[in-house]
Amino acid sequence: MTSDLASCLWHQTCQENPAFPELTGEAVADLVVIGGGYTGCSAALKAAEMGASVRLIEAEEIGSGGSGRNVGLVNAGLWLPPEDISAELGMETGSRLSQLLGCAPQMVFSLIEKHAIQCESEQGGTLHCAHAPSGLKDLQRRHGQLRAIGAPVELLSRDEAVHRTGSKALHGALFDPRAGTIQPLAYVRGLARAAATAGAQLHSNSPAATISRDGTSWQVTTPRGSLRANHLIMATNAYAREITGYGAPQVIPVHYFQASTDPLPAALLDKLLPNKEGCWDTALVMSSWRLDQAGRLVIGGMGALNHFGSALHRNWLPRKLAALYPELKDARLHSHWHGRIAMTTEHLPKILDLNGGLACFGYSGRGIGPGTLFGTAMAEALLTGDQSCLPVPPAKGHAIPFAGLRSAYYEAGASLTHLISDR
């Protein structure tokens, strides 16, 4: 396990712990998947269920990247509301993507039930919370757009939001009953276990070192092994490594950090998120909070914990917690960790056509539902030769000008906000 994950709550409480060997020797498969997160593991599961021979290689352990550091909100849709998605992709493609992603939570929860994944599954909905009156106006706009496409969302007044969350700091909320929460690491490891049960062969501690294509098949080497396959899926998202022969698509790396309280007493749990909805807010520098199965409150915000701004983030977190819930002003926060988000300029996920393979990236903070959907669809598209099942059409290339500067902008904004404001 990567050393910085030792303090991650999800790695401390995960109930799904399948073990997979390192790749050694030579192997042949119909499909090779690089990356052991939501996208890769759902692709391996789908391909194995279709009867294909599958090899998945992961540089570290399953879920060591963003999938094991996630907030655990299984949301419907993307960060962008439907009309913004259609403005970027065109009405036909945008509408189809919004409809598919609206069904993504049910796909996730159905897989959890089918494969008996022990991941603290709670399909009780999520609350997008207005941090200020301006945030409520944004939620009203989103509510109208979502209702227009048939989404069963409900706009809550300030009093209703306070009742549902137990926090008087909010000005309203948008409730989505399709969504919910999970233990994110346990979910991805449960997908890996299910894929292995279906016949896929998964390998941990097997980073791809080189990739090449001879015109008919892919050749992938690792430190102690090699793979030859007809099809390839690159599913490394925000945790792409340098691989000879492959240039990872550019993304804007944005960081998100979290910590958790001790399990809260029953009297508080009766008032704070009694229905266990997961929450996030409308602030420009977003915050999130939720409960885990043991009654810990898990709270997070934008920023990394491994550079000059980390002290600002750590000091801001208890202030944010106290602003939301004054009764927790003296609560100790444990298990600080952070993860990396792959952002695109448009805040939309992308698929690249690799001529016999596909790469997917750019969930922009919405990895669970979209990752499951995109991974499943890419496996089906490659094995059937029919790309019409893909959520978005594959592109031939992708670039983000000044990606590094944009990343620095996001981090500086989070640090400044945490320095001057509780919200």
C-alpha positions as CSV (number, residue, x, y, z in Angstrom):
1,M,0.0,0.0,0.0
2,T,1.2,3.5,-0.8
3,S,2.4,5.0,2.5
4,D,0.1,8.1,2.3
5,L,-2.9,5.7,2.4
6,A,-2.1,4.3,5.8
7,S,-4.1,7.2,7.4
8,C,-7.0,6.9,5.0
9,L,-10.2,5.8,6.7
10,W,-11.4,3.7,3.8
11,H,-8.2,1.6,3.9
12,Q,-8.6,1.1,7.6
13,T,-12.3,0.0,7.4
14,C,-12.5,-1.9,4.1
15,Q,-14.3,-5.2,4.3
16,E,-13.3,-6.3,0.8
17,N,-9.7,-7.4,0.6
18,P,-9.1,-9.8,-2.3
19,A,-5.4,-10.5,-3.0
20,F,-4.1,-10.6,-6.6
21,P,-0.6,-11.8,-7.7
22,E,2.0,-9.8,-9.6
23,L,2.2,-10.6,-13.3
24,T,5.1,-12.9,-14.1
25,G,6.0,-14.6,-17.4
26,E,4.1,-14.2,-20.7
27,A,0.4,-14.2,-21.1
28,V,-2.2,-13.8,-23.9
29,A,-5.7,-12.3,-23.6
30,D,-8.6,-10.9,-25.6
31,L,-8.4,-7.7,-23.5
32,V,-5.8,-6.1,-21.3
33,V,-6.9,-3.4,-18.9
34,I,-4.4,-1.0,-17.3
35,G,-5.6,0.5,-14.1
36,G,-7.4,-1.1,-11.1
37,G,-10.0,1.6,-10.3
38,Y,-13.7,1.8,-10.9
39,T,-13.3,2.1,-14.7
40,G,-10.8,-0.7,-15.0
41,C,-12.5,-3.2,-12.7
42,S,-15.9,-2.6,-14.2
43,A,-14.5,-3.2,-17.6
44,A,-12.8,-6.4,-16.5
45,L,-16.0,-7.6,-15.0
46,K,-18.1,-6.9,-18.1
47,A,-15.6,-8.5,-20.4
48,A,-15.3,-11.6,-18.3
49,E,-19.1,-11.9,-18.1
50,M,-19.1,-11.7,-22.0
51,G,-16.8,-14.7,-22.1
52,A,-13.6,-12.9,-23.0
53,S,-10.2,-13.7,-21.6
54,V,-9.2,-10.6,-19.6
55,R,-6.0,-9.5,-17.8
56,L,-6.0,-6.4,-15.6
57,I,-2.8,-4.9,-14.3
58,E,-2.5,-2.4,-11.5
59,A,0.7,-0.6,-10.6
60,E,0.0,-0.9,-6.8
61,E,-3.0,-2.4,-5.1
62,I,-6.6,-2.3,-6.4
63,G,-8.0,1.1,-5.4
64,S,-4.7,2.7,-4.6
65,G,-5.6,5.7,-6.8
66,G,-8.6,7.9,-6.8
67,S,-11.1,5.1,-6.3
68,G,-9.7,4.3,-2.8
69,R,-9.6,8.0,-1.8
70,N,-13.1,9.0,-3.0
71,V,-15.7,10.7,-0.9
72,G,-18.1,7.8,-1.6
73,L,-21.0,9.8,-3.0
74,V,-22.8,7.8,-5.8
75,N,-24.2,10.7,-7.6
76,A,-26.4,10.9,-10.8
77,G,-25.0,13.1,-13.5
78,L,-21.9,15.2,-13.6
79,W,-20.8,18.4,-12.0
80,L,-22.3,20.3,-15.0
81,P,-26.1,20.5,-15.2
82,P,-27.8,19.0,-18.3
83,E,-28.1,22.1,-20.4
84,D,-24.4,22.9,-20.0
85,I,-23.6,19.3,-21.0
86,S,-25.6,19.6,-24.1
87,A,-24.1,23.0,-24.9
88,E,-20.7,21.4,-25.0
89,L,-21.6,18.1,-26.7
90,G,-24.6,19.0,-28.8
91,M,-28.2,18.3,-27.9
92,E,-28.3,14.6,-29.0
93,T,-25.1,13.5,-27.4
94,G,-25.5,15.6,-24.4
95,S,-29.1,14.4,-23.7
96,R,-28.1,10.8,-24.1
97,L,-25.1,11.2,-21.7
98,S,-27.4,12.9,-19.1
99,Q,-29.9,10.1,-19.3
100,L,-27.2,7.4,-19.0
101,L,-25.6,9.1,-16.1
102,G,-28.9,9.5,-14.4
103,C,-29.2,5.7,-14.4
104,A,-25.5,5.2,-13.2
105,P,-26.3,5.0,-9.5
106,Q,-28.8,2.2,-10.1
107,M,-26.1,0.4,-12.1
108,V,-23.7,0.7,-9.1
109,F,-26.2,-0.4,-6.5
110,S,-27.4,-3.3,-8.7
111,L,-23.8,-4.5,-9.0
112,I,-23.4,-4.2,-5.3
113,E,-26.4,-6.3,-4.7
114,K,-25.7,-8.9,-7.4
115,H,-22.1,-9.5,-6.2
116,A,-22.8,-9.1,-2.5
117,I,-20.2,-6.4,-2.2
118,Q,-19.6,-5.4,1.4
119,C,-19.3,-1.6,1.0
120,E,-21.7,0.0,3.4
121,S,-24.2,0.7,0.7
122,E,-26.8,3.4,1.5
123,Q,-29.2,4.3,-1.4
124,G,-30.9,7.1,0.5
125,G,-30.1,9.9,-1.8
126,T,-27.7,12.9,-1.7
127,L,-28.2,16.5,-0.9
128,H,-26.5,19.3,-2.9
129,C,-26.6,22.1,-0.2
130,A,-26.8,25.8,-0.7
131,H,-23.9,27.4,1.3
132,A,-25.4,30.9,0.7
133,P,-28.4,32.6,-0.9
134,S,-26.5,32.7,-4.2
135,G,-26.1,28.9,-3.9
136,L,-29.8,28.4,-3.7
137,K,-30.3,30.3,-6.9
138,D,-27.8,27.9,-8.6
139,L,-29.8,24.9,-7.1
140,Q,-33.1,26.4,-8.5
141,R,-31.5,26.5,-12.0
142,R,-30.2,22.9,-11.6
143,H,-33.6,21.7,-10.3
144,G,-35.4,23.1,-13.3
145,Q,-33.0,21.6,-15.8
146,L,-33.1,18.2,-14.1
147,R,-36.8,18.1,-13.8
148,A,-37.0,18.9,-17.5
149,I,-35.3,15.7,-18.4
150,G,-37.3,13.6,-16.0
151,A,-35.0,13.4,-13.0
152,P,-37.0,12.9,-9.7
153,V,-35.1,15.6,-7.8
154,E,-36.7,17.8,-5.1
155,L,-35.8,21.3,-4.2
156,L,-35.8,21.7,-0.4
157,S,-36.4,25.0,1.5
158,R,-34.0,26.2,4.1
159,D,-36.1,24.8,6.9
160,E,-36.3,21.4,5.1
161,A,-32.6,21.4,4.5
162,V,-31.8,22.2,8.1
163,H,-34.1,19.4,9.2
164,R,-32.5,16.8,6.8
165,T,-28.9,17.7,7.6
166,G,-29.1,19.0,11.2
167,S,-27.1,22.1,10.1
168,K,-28.4,25.6,10.4
169,A,-25.7,26.9,8.2
170,L,-27.5,26.0,5.0
171,H,-29.9,27.9,2.8
172,G,-31.7,25.1,1.0
173,A,-30.8,21.8,-0.8
174,L,-31.4,19.7,-3.9
175,F,-32.3,16.2,-3.0
176,D,-31.7,13.4,-5.5
177,P,-33.3,10.1,-4.4
178,R,-31.4,8.1,-7.1
179,A,-28.1,8.6,-5.4
180,G,-26.5,7.4,-2.2
181,T,-23.2,6.6,-0.4
182,I,-20.8,3.7,-0.3
183,Q,-17.4,2.8,1.2
184,P,-15.6,3.6,-2.0
185,L,-12.5,1.4,-1.6
186,A,-14.7,-1.6,-0.7
187,Y,-16.8,-1.1,-3.8
188,V,-13.8,-1.1,-6.2
189,R,-12.3,-4.1,-4.5
190,G,-15.7,-5.8,-4.6
191,L,-15.8,-5.2,-8.3
192,A,-12.3,-6.7,-8.6
193,R,-13.4,-9.8,-6.7
194,A,-16.5,-10.1,-8.9
195,A,-14.4,-9.8,-12.0
196,A,-12.0,-12.6,-10.8
197,T,-14.9,-14.8,-9.9
198,A,-16.3,-14.3,-13.5
199,G,-12.9,-15.4,-14.9
200,A,-10.8,-12.3,-15.3
201,Q,-7.2,-12.5,-14.1
202,L,-6.1,-9.5,-12.1
203,H,-2.5,-8.5,-11.1
204,S,-1.4,-6.1,-8.4
205,N,2.0,-4.5,-8.1
206,S,2.4,-4.8,-11.9
207,P,2.9,-1.3,-13.4
208,A,2.9,-1.1,-17.2
209,A,6.4,-0.3,-18.3
210,T,6.0,-0.3,-22.1
211,I,3.1,-0.4,-24.6
212,S,3.4,-1.1,-28.3
213,R,1.1,-2.2,-31.1
214,D,2.2,-4.3,-34.1
215,G,-0.9,-3.7,-36.2
216,T,-3.0,-6.6,-34.9
217,S,-2.4,-6.8,-31.2
218,W,-1.1,-4.9,-28.2
219,Q,2.1,-5.8,-26.3
220,V,2.4,-4.6,-22.7
221,T,5.4,-5.3,-20.5
222,T,5.7,-5.0,-16.7
223,P,8.8,-5.4,-14.5
224,R,8.4,-9.2,-14.4
225,G,5.9,-10.1,-17.2
226,S,4.4,-9.3,-20.6
227,L,1.0,-9.4,-22.1
228,R,-0.3,-9.7,-25.7
229,A,-3.9,-8.8,-26.3
230,N,-6.3,-7.9,-29.1
231,H,-7.8,-5.0,-27.3
232,L,-6.6,-2.5,-24.7
233,I,-8.3,-0.2,-22.2
234,M,-6.3,2.5,-20.5
235,A,-8.1,3.3,-17.2
236,T,-5.5,5.2,-15.1
237,N,-7.4,8.6,-15.1
238,A,-5.7,11.0,-12.6
239,Y,-3.0,8.4,-11.6
240,A,-1.4,7.9,-15.0
241,R,2.3,6.9,-14.8
242,E,5.0,7.4,-17.4
243,I,4.8,4.4,-19.8
244,T,7.2,4.0,-22.7
245,G,5.3,4.1,-26.0
246,Y,2.2,5.8,-24.6
247,G,1.5,9.4,-23.9
248,A,-1.2,9.8,-21.3
249,P,-3.8,12.4,-22.2
250,Q,-3.5,15.7,-20.4
251,V,-5.7,16.5,-17.4
252,I,-5.8,19.3,-14.8
253,P,-4.8,17.6,-11.6
254,V,-7.0,18.9,-8.8
255,H,-6.8,17.6,-5.2
256,Y,-9.3,16.9,-2.5
257,F,-8.7,16.1,1.1
258,Q,-10.8,14.5,3.9
259,A,-10.8,13.5,7.5
260,S,-13.2,11.8,9.9
261,T,-14.5,12.1,13.5
262,D,-14.8,9.3,16.0
263,P,-18.1,7.5,15.8
264,L,-20.8,10.0,17.0
265,P,-23.1,9.2,19.9
266,A,-26.6,8.0,19.2
267,A,-28.2,11.3,20.4
268,L,-26.2,13.3,17.7
269,L,-26.9,10.7,15.0
270,D,-30.6,11.2,15.6
271,K,-30.2,14.9,14.5
272,L,-27.2,15.0,12.1
273,L,-28.0,13.4,8.8
274,P,-30.6,11.0,10.3
275,N,-31.4,9.6,6.8
276,K,-27.6,9.2,6.0
277,E,-27.7,11.3,2.8
278,G,-24.3,12.3,1.5
279,C,-23.8,16.1,1.2
280,W,-21.8,18.6,-0.8
281,D,-22.2,22.3,-1.2
282,T,-22.4,25.0,-3.8
283,A,-19.3,27.0,-2.7
284,L,-16.8,27.7,-5.4
285,V,-14.3,25.8,-3.3
286,M,-16.5,22.9,-2.6
287,S,-16.9,21.0,0.7
288,S,-18.5,17.6,1.4
289,W,-19.7,15.7,4.4
290,R,-21.4,12.3,5.1
291,L,-21.6,9.6,7.7
292,D,-20.0,6.1,7.4
293,Q,-21.7,3.0,8.7
294,A,-20.0,3.3,12.2
295,G,-21.4,6.8,12.6
296,R,-18.2,8.8,11.8
297,L,-18.7,12.1,10.1
298,V,-16.4,12.3,7.1
299,I,-15.7,15.9,5.9
300,G,-13.6,17.2,3.1
301,G,-12.6,20.1,0.9
302,M,-10.5,21.1,-2.1
303,G,-6.8,21.0,-1.6
304,A,-3.8,18.7,-1.2
305,L,-2.0,17.8,2.1
306,N,1.5,17.4,0.8
307,H,2.7,21.0,0.1
308,F,2.8,24.5,1.5
309,G,-0.9,24.9,1.8
310,S,-1.5,21.7,3.8
311,A,-1.5,23.5,7.2
312,L,-4.2,25.9,5.9
313,H,-6.4,23.0,4.9
314,R,-5.9,21.1,8.1
315,N,-6.7,24.2,10.2
316,W,-9.7,25.1,8.1
317,L,-11.4,21.7,8.4
318,P,-12.3,21.8,12.1
319,R,-13.6,25.4,11.6
320,K,-15.8,24.2,8.7
321,L,-17.1,21.3,10.8
322,A,-17.9,23.7,13.7
323,A,-19.7,26.1,11.3
324,L,-21.9,23.3,10.0
325,Y,-22.4,21.6,13.4
326,P,-21.5,23.7,16.5
327,E,-22.0,20.7,18.7
328,L,-18.9,19.2,17.0
329,K,-16.6,22.2,17.7
330,D,-14.5,20.1,20.0
331,A,-14.6,16.9,17.9
332,R,-11.2,15.4,17.0
333,L,-10.5,14.8,13.3
334,H,-8.6,11.7,12.4
335,S,-7.3,9.9,9.3
336,H,-6.4,12.8,7.1
337,W,-5.9,11.9,3.5
338,H,-6.2,13.4,0.0
339,G,-6.6,12.2,-3.5
340,R,-6.2,13.5,-7.1
341,I,-9.0,14.4,-9.5
342,A,-8.6,14.4,-13.2
343,M,-10.3,17.6,-14.4
344,T,-10.9,18.5,-18.1
345,T,-11.4,22.0,-19.4
346,E,-15.1,21.3,-20.0
347,H,-15.6,19.3,-16.8
348,L,-16.6,16.3,-19.0
349,P,-15.2,12.8,-19.2
350,K,-13.5,11.8,-22.4
351,I,-12.8,8.7,-24.4
352,L,-9.9,8.5,-26.8
353,D,-9.7,6.1,-29.7
354,L,-6.3,4.3,-29.7
355,N,-6.9,2.2,-32.9
356,G,-7.7,-1.1,-31.3
357,G,-8.0,0.3,-27.8
358,L,-9.8,3.0,-25.8
359,A,-8.6,5.4,-23.0
360,C,-11.0,7.0,-20.6
361,F,-10.3,9.9,-18.2
362,G,-11.6,13.2,-16.9
363,Y,-14.5,12.4,-14.5
364,S,-13.8,15.8,-12.9
365,G,-14.8,14.7,-9.4
366,R,-17.5,12.2,-10.3
367,G,-15.8,8.9,-10.5
368,I,-18.1,6.2,-9.1
369,G,-21.1,6.2,-11.3
370,P,-19.4,7.5,-14.5
371,G,-16.4,5.2,-14.0
372,T,-18.7,2.2,-13.7
373,L,-20.7,3.2,-16.7
374,F,-17.8,4.1,-18.9
375,G,-15.7,1.0,-18.0
376,T,-18.6,-1.3,-18.7
377,A,-19.4,0.4,-22.0
378,M,-15.8,0.4,-23.3
379,A,-15.4,-3.3,-22.7
380,E,-18.6,-4.0,-24.6
381,A,-17.7,-1.7,-27.5
382,L,-14.2,-3.3,-28.0
383,L,-15.5,-6.9,-27.8
384,T,-18.5,-6.4,-30.0
385,G,-16.9,-3.8,-32.4
386,D,-20.0,-1.6,-31.9
387,Q,-19.1,1.8,-30.5
388,S,-22.7,3.0,-30.3
389,C,-22.9,1.8,-26.7
390,L,-20.2,4.3,-25.6
391,P,-21.6,7.2,-23.5
392,V,-19.7,9.7,-25.6
393,P,-18.1,9.4,-29.1
394,P,-14.4,8.6,-28.9
395,A,-12.0,11.3,-30.0
396,K,-8.7,11.0,-31.8
397,G,-6.8,13.4,-29.7
398,H,-6.9,15.6,-26.6
399,A,-4.9,18.5,-25.2
400,I,-5.3,21.0,-22.3
401,P,-3.3,24.2,-22.7
402,F,-1.5,25.3,-19.5
403,A,-2.7,22.3,-17.5
404,G,0.0,22.8,-14.9
405,L,-0.9,26.5,-14.4
406,R,-4.6,25.6,-14.2
407,S,-3.8,23.1,-11.5
408,A,-1.8,25.7,-9.5
409,Y,-4.8,28.1,-9.8
410,Y,-7.2,25.6,-8.3
411,E,-4.8,24.8,-5.4
412,A,-4.0,28.5,-4.7
413,G,-7.7,29.3,-4.7
414,A,-8.4,26.5,-2.2
415,S,-5.6,27.7,0.0
416,L,-6.6,31.3,-0.1
417,T,-10.3,30.5,0.6
418,H,-9.3,28.3,3.6
419,L,-7.1,31.1,4.9
420,I,-9.7,33.8,4.9
421,S,-13.1,32.0,5.2
422,D,-14.8,29.2,7.1
423,R,-17.0,28.6,4.0
